[in-house]
Amino acid sequence: EDCEFRGNGKTTLYLHSAVLTAFRRCSFLEGAENGVKILSLADPLFDDCEISGHKQNGVGVDREGKGTFRNCRIRRNEGAGLVVVGKSGVQLVGCEIAENQTQNVLLYEEAAPAFESCRIHSAQKQGVLVLGKAKPTFSGCHLYANKEINAIVAEEGAASFMRCRIYAGKNAGCGATGSGLAQLIDC
């Protein structure tokens, strides 16, 4: 609790295997590569944490990694804010993912994260980019003010947006291309 990780040589926090760990009110700042990397069935809890200022991505989840982020801020990273790859399932509740230099959220290869009551805004590119066979769900989220588009679903991705507000996209609000499917319910 109440810890700070700053400016480490590569990834600021690396979690691997069946690690169950909780971080409350912690800051992961200014890493030379990624802020937090979660792999191979690790299932940490992050509560009210700040993940920002990294040279690459804020959070990377891969190889069936899991995790829960509650009321966290993932912002101002030079890559994407959150990248989820493979059969990984991460849950974000009440988080702000903002002001990242590429996408705020990048999902591909069967990733299936769940977003609830999150604010995803002000990315330099897409707010949410869904590729491959990723199948995320968004419930009660606000997607806005992203530079290229707030949300785009491409390739064979399928995203569900339920009771979301999608507005003020600099280029477009939400779209699908190729075989991508964007399902909007009560938005």
N, C-alpha and C positions, 0 to 999 in steps of 0.2 A: 504494500500500500504506500501511496504518496512517494513514489520513487521517480527518479529521472535518469534516462539513458540518453547520452548526447555524444554525437560525433565519433562513433566507433568506426574502425577501419573498413568494415564491409557492411553486413547486415546488422542492424542495431539489436534485434532480438530474433533468434532462430529457434523454432520449436519443432522437434522431430519425434516420430513414433507416438505411442499412446500416452502422451504427456497431458495431465490434467492440472492446469495452473490457473490462478486468478490474479488479475492485475486491477487494482482500484486506484483511481486518481493518479495514474502514472503518465509520464511524458516520454515519448520516444522521438528524439529530435536530431535532425541534421546528420544523418548517417551517410557514409560515402557511397552506399548502394541502396538497398531496400530498408525500410523502417522495421517491418515485422514480416517474417516468413514462417508460414505454418505448413507442415508436410506430414504425410504418412500417418494418418489417424490421430494426430495431436488435436486436442479439443479444449483450447483455453477459453477463459472468460475475460473480457476487457470491459470494465465499467468506468465510465466518465474519464476516459483517457484521451490524450492528445497525441496524434501521430502526424508529424509535419516536418517539412524542410529537407527531405531526403533527395539524393542525387538521382535515384531511380524511382521506384514505386513506393507508395506509403505502406500498403499491405499486399502480400502475395500469398495465395492459398493454392496448393497444388498436391497431386498424388493422394487424393482422398483425405486431405486435411479438413478439419472442421473448425468450429469456433463460434463464439457469440460475442457481439459487440453491442453494448448498451450505452446510449448517450455519449458516444465518442465523437471526436472531431478528427477527420482524416483530410488534411488540406495542405495546399501549397507545396506539393511534391513535384519534382521535375519530370517524372514519368506520370503514370496513372495513379489515382488515389487507391483504388482497390482492383486487383487482378485475381480472378478465380478461374482455375484451369482444371480440366479432367472431372472426375466424379467427386468433386469436392462440394461440400455443403456448408456454407457459413450463414449465420443469421445476424442481421443488423436491425436494431430497434432504436428509434429515436436518435439516429446518428446524423451528423452533417458531413457530407463528402463534397468538398468545394475547392475551387481555385487551383486545380491541378493542371500541369502544363500540357498533358495530352488528354486522355479521357478521365472523367471522375471514376467511372466504373467500366471495366473491360472484362467480358465473360466469354469463354469458349470451351470447346471439347466437353460437352455434357455437364458443364457446371450447373448447379441448381441452387443458387443462393436465394434466401428470402429476405426481403426488405420490408420493414413496417415502420410507418410514421417517420421516414427519413427525409432530409432535405438534400437534394443533389443539384448543385448549381455552380455557375461561373467557371466551367472548364474552358480551357483554350481550344479544345476540339469538341468531341461529343460528351454529353452528360452521361449517357449509357450506350455502350456498343456491345451488342450481342452477336456472337459469331458461332460457327460450327453447329453443334447440337445443344447448345446451352438452353436451359429452360428456367429462367428466373421468375420469381413472383414479386410484385410490388403492391403493397396495400397501404392506402392512406398516405402516400408519399407526395412530395412537391418536387417537380423537376422543372427548373427554370433558369433563364439567362445563360445558357451554355452557348458558346460561340458558334459552333457549326449546326448542331441539332440537339434537342434535349434527349431523344432516345431513338436509336435505329436498330432494327433487327434484321440481320442478313443471313445468307447461306441457309442452313436448316434450323436456325434458332427459332425459339418460340417463347415469347415473353407475355406474361399476363400483368396488366395494370388494373387494379381494382380500387375504386374511390380515390384515385390520384388526381392531383392538379398538375397539368402540364402546360406551361405558359411562358411567354416572353423569350422564346428561343430566338436567337439572332438570325438563324437561317430557316428553321422549321421546328415544329413541336415534336412530332413523333412520326416515324415512317418504317416501312418494311421494304426490302428489296430481295430479288432472287426468290428463294423458297422460304424466306423469313416470314414469320407470323407474329404480328403484334395484336393481342387481344385487349381491348379497352372496355371495361365494365364500370358503369357509373362514374365516368371521369368528366 
